Amino acid sequence: MPTRTGTRLTARHLAANTPATRDRYIDLLRVASLAVVVLGHWLMASVTDDGRVGNLLAVVPGLQVLTWVLQVMPVFFFVGGFAHALSYRSRPAYAEFVRGRVRRLLRPTVLFAVVWFLLALPLQFGGGLTGTALRLVTQPLWFVGIYLAMVAFTPPLLRLHRRWGWGAFGALAGGAAAVDVLRFALGVPYVEFLNFALVWLAVHQLGFLRADGRLRVPWALAGAGLAGAAALVAFGPYPLSMVGMPGEKVSNMAPPTLALLCHGVWLVGAVELLRGPGTRLVARARVWRAVVAANGVAMTAFLWHLTAMLAVYGALLALDVRLPAPASPSWWAWLPARVALAAAVTALLVLVFRAMERPVPRPPRPTGSTALAVLGVTLSLLGVLGLSMTGYAGLLTGRTATLIALPVTAPQALALTLAGWLLVELRR
């Protein structure tokens, strides 16, 4: 018999009452992609005894080829496109759609930002790993900002998709290619930032095509994407790594490049090729319950996983544990233990903060203003991106970062995030 905890349905109850029409493989991809991102961050971090945080891929450049499999953020955005298409078609009112998709994302994000702001105030003058943590913990918020933009643009892009189908994806991909030509061949300044929208929205558009059952030849998609990425890296100005590397002149991630778009196309084709076995796997009752439970806390875990990792390293340094040199034999030997400790601390943080990720019931009828919904998602998007760039270091000294040609401080970015969230929560 299904059980409940208070008024909250348990994962077992939700799993048992899943509609037969639900695409469970998509839910599996959502959880798996975030899990791989989190694990990748834990594996790549190389912390030294003086508290400096480096990147294992910079220490061992030969490992950068692994990012062609482990850089799976495009899969999450592809899944988002699929989910957004179905959600908007079920109740096509812009304000309701935006609020429904954004509220569950913003609630744990706002809590994370506020808690870290309060923690950062007394930690401002700490050096070593503390100062590094204040800079790093907000960096994953770039993903939240991009996802908010995808939600906001879903209705107009769906209209383009209905009219042009693959042509809408082609237009976005062509725009991304044009931006790289202007950037690398003609040296046009600042044009590269357009690819934050064009590249990720193109991957998102593939989710629309998946929702319509139009990704019929995944092997061709995977082959074309892999061949395109390989050719661009081999003959173009693109680096091998599909994640950002310290000190590199060109990054495939920030801002995104055509090579990263090809990488995303290859990954989408690859996960579609695995659709059959993945669907059979998630049809098992225990596996599906685990997926449902993980989906209920995935965003909270993503937001706090760097905090957990840095807490583990901070504790080791505080206990005067000598950290092995990155990529040394002892470093590899202790890696499983460090990852296990980071996972345990993340689990504790999820237990503390997971309440903000619980679904909010939808109203029976559309409520609120479209203008307020647009304003709310815009302000929260700018605020979250601003926080990802500024971090919380230099909070009392007015440290700034440039957000769309304007300097912004962490308190200003937090204020924008809060204002946007309040407008999203506002109902008529």
N, C-alpha and C positions, 0 to 999 in steps of 0.2 A: 504494500500500500504506500503511495507517495507520501512523503513527509514534508512539513513546512517548518521554517524557523521564524516564529512570529508571523508577520504578514509577508515574509520574503520566501519565495519559492526556492527550494534547494535545487542544486544541479541535477540530482537524481530525478526530481519531479519534472524539471524542464526537459531533460533528455527523454524521459518516458513519454512525454506529451508532444514531442517534435512532430510537426506535420509531415506526412509522407512525401509531400512535394518539395520539401526543403533540400537545397543542394548542400549536403553535409561536407562535401569535399572543399567547398569554398571556405567553410568555417575552419576546417583543418589547415588550409593554406594560411589563413589569417593568423592563427596561433603559431604555426610552424615558422612563418616568416619573421614574426617578432622575436620568437625564441632564438632563431639563428642570429639576428642582429645583436641581441643581448649577449649571447655566447661569444660572438665575434669581438665585441668590445672587451669582454673579460680576457679573451685569449690574446688580443693585440696589445693590451696594456703592459708596459715594462717600467716598473718603478725602481728607482735606485735608492741607496741608503740616505742620500741627501734630500729625498722627497721629490725628485724630478720625475715626471711622468713622460715616457717616450712611447714609441710605436714599434712593436716587434718587427713589422714589415719593413721599417727603415733599417733595423739592425740586420735583418736577413732578407735582402731584396728578392731573393729567389722565391720567397713565399708569396709574393704579390700576385702570382698567377692564381692563387687560391681564391682571390676576391672575385674571380669570374664565376665562382659557384656560391660563395658565401655572402656576396653583396646582394641580398635578396629584398631590399627595400622596394624595388620595382614590383615585386610580387604583391606586396601589401597594397600598393596603390592600384594595381590591377584588380585585386579583390574589392577594393573600395569602389571602383567604377561599377563593378557588377552589382554590389549591394545598393549603391546610390540609384542605379537605373531602376531596380525593382522597387525600392522604397518610394521614389518620386512618382512612379507610374501608379502605385497603389492609392496615393492621395496627393494629386498634383496641385497643391497650394504652396506657393513659394515659402511664405512665412512659416507655415507648419513644418514643411520639409526641413528648412534650415534649423529651426529650433530642435526638431526631433533628432537630427544627426549631430548637431553641434553641442547640445547640452551635455550629453554623456561624455563627450570628449573634453569639454571645457571644465566640468566640475572637478575631476581629479587633477587637471592641469593647474587650475587656480589654487587648489589646496597645496599642491607641490610648490608653486611659486611663492605663496604667502609664507608657508612654513620655512622655506629656505631663506626668504628675506629676513624673517625674525631670527633665524640661526646666524645669518651672515653679519648682523649688526655687531654682536660681541666678538666675532671672529675676524674683524677687518684687519687687524694688525698682526695676525698670525703669519708666519713665514713657512717655507718648505711646502709640505704636502697640503697644509691648510690653505695657503694662498692659491695653490694649484686647483684644489677642490672648488674654491669659490669661482674660479674661471671656468671649470669644466662641467659642473653639474647641470647647467642649463643648456648646454650645447644640443642635446637631443630634442630640444623644443623646436628646432627648425622643422622637424618632421611634422609636428602638430600644426605649425603655421601653414605648411604646404597642404596638409590635409584639409584645413579650414578653407583654403582657397578652392580646393576641389569641390567641396560641398557647395560653396557659393556659386561656382560656375556650372554645376551639374545641370540645372534646368535649361539654360541657353545652349549648352553643348549637346544635350540630349535632342534638342530641336534640330541642331545641325546634323546629328547622327541619324535621326529619322529621315532626313531629306537626302543626305549624301552617303551614309553608311561608311564604307572604307575610305571614301573621299575625305571625310572629316578628319580621320586619323592621318591620311596622307598630307592634308594641308598643315596640320600641326608639325608633322615630321619634316615636311619641306621647310617650314618656318625655322625649325631648329637647325637644319642644314644651312639655310641662308645666314642665320646668325653666326654660325662658325666660320663661314666664308668671309663675312664682314669683319669678324674678329681676327682671324688668323692671316687671311690673305690681304685684307685692305687696312687692317689696323684701326678700325673704327672704335673709339673708346666707349666703354660702358654698355655697348650693345649686348655683351655676353650675358648680362643679367636677365634679359628677356627669356633665356632658356630655363630659368627657374620655373617659369610658367609653361613654356612650349614643350619641353622634354617630359615633365611629369604629367601634364595634361594629356599628352599623346599616349603615355602608358595607361593612364586612367581611361582613355577612350577605348582601349582594347577591352576593358571590362564591360563597356556597353556592348561591344560586338559579341563578347562571351554570353551576355544576358540574352542576346537575340539568337544564339546558336550559330554564329557566323564565323567561328574559329574552327573551320572544318578540316584544315590541313595543318595540324600543329607541327609536323616534322618539317614542313617548308618554312614555317615561321621561325622555328628554332635554328634551322640551317642558315637561313638568310641573315638572321640577327647575329649568329656566331661568326659567319663569314664577314659580315660588314664590320663588326667590332674588331676582328683580327686584322682586316685590311687597313682600317683607320689607324690602329696602333702601330702596325708594321710600316706604313708608308706616310702617315700623317704626323702632326705635332702632339699626338695624344699619348699620355703615359700608360704603362701596363696596368697599374693599379686602378681598380674601379671604386676605391675609397680615397679620401684625401690623405696626402702624405705630408709630413712636416718639411717645410723648406722647398717643396717642389714649385717650379715656375708655372706649370700648368696642372690643374686638377680636373679630373673627369667629374667630380662631384660638386664643387663649389667655385663657379657656377657649373651646372650640368653641361655636358657636351653631347654631340651627335654620337660619339662612341658609347656613352652611357645609355643613350636611347637604344642603340643596337643591342647593347647588353641586356636591357630590359626586354626587348623583343625576343631575344634568345631564351631568357628565363621563362617568359610567358609560354612560349612554345614548349619548353621542357616540362613545365608543370602540367600543361595540357596533355602531353604524351603520357604522363604518369596518372592521368585522371582515373583510368580503369582500376589499377591496383589500389590507388588512394581511396576511391569510393568503396571498394570492398573492405578495406581496412577500417574505415570510419563507420561502416555498417555494423561492426561489432559493438555490442551494448557497452562494454567496459571502456572501449576506446572512445565511443561517442560521449559517454559521461565525462571522461577526462577532458575532451575537447570543450564541452559545454562549460565545465568548471573553469578551465583556463581562459576561455573567452570572457568570463565574468570578471577577471582580474588582470587581463593582459595589459591594458593601458597603465594601470597602477604599477605593475611590475616594470614596464618599460621606463616609466618616469623615474623610478627610484633605483634602477639597477646600478647606475654609476655611483650613486650615493653609497650603496652597499659595498661596491668594490673598493672605493676610496676609504670607507670605514675599516675594511679588513686590513688594507695596507697601513692605514694610520695606527691601528692597534698593534700591528707587528712592529712598526717603528717605535711606538711608545714602550713596547716591551723589550726594546734593544735587540730584536731579532735581526741578524745580519741577512740582508736580502741578496740572493745570488745575482751575479751579472746576467743581464738579459741574454737569452739564447744559449747560456752555458748548460752543461749536462745537469747540474743541480737545479737550474731554473726549470728545465723541462721535467725533472723528477718531481718537483714540488708543485707544478702547475695544476694537477688534478685537485690537490688539497686546497689551493687558493680559490679555484673555481667553485668547489663545494662550499667553502666558507662564504663566498659571495652569494651563492644561491640561497644559503641558509639565512643570511642577513636580509636578502631581498624578500624571502618568505615572511620574515618577521615584520618588515615594513609593510608588506601587502596586508597582513592581518590588522595592522594599525589603521591603514588608510583606505582600505578597499570599499568602505561604505559609500564613498562618493561616486563609485562607478556603478552602483546599482541602477537599473533602468528606471526612468521616470515615466509613469503612465501617460499615454497620449490622450488629449481631450477628445470628447465625442465629435466636436466640430472644430474647424479651423479657427484659431484665435490669434489676435495680435496684428500688428501692422507690418506690411512687407518692407516699408521704408526703415522701420526700426530694426527689423531682422537684418537687412543689408548693412545698416550702420553698425549694428552689434557685431556681426561677423567680421566686418572690416576693421573695427577698432581692436578686437581680440586678435585678429591675424597680425596686425602691425605690432601689437604689444608682445605677443609670443615670439615673433621673429626678432624683435628688439632685445628681449631677454636672452634669446639664444646667442646673440652677438655680444652683448655687454657682459654677461655673467654677473656675479655679485662681488667681484673684486673691485676695489676702489669705490665702494658704495658711498663712503663719507668724503671722498675727494672729488666727486663729480666726474668720474671716468665715463667717457662717452664712446659710442660706436656709431658708424654712419648707416642709417637706415633710409634707403631711397633718397640719397643726397642730403639727408637731414641728420644732424647729430642727436643722439638720444641717450639718456642715462638709464640705469636700471630702475630707479624709482618712477621715472616717466613711463618706461615700458610696462612696469607692473600696473601703473594707474590706467594705462590704455587697456590692458588685459582685463582688469576688474570692471572698467566701464563697459567694455564690449560684452562681458559675461552677464552683467546686470541687465543690459538691453536684450540679450538673448533670452534671459529668464523672464523678462517682463511680459505680462499678458494683458489683454484688454479685458 
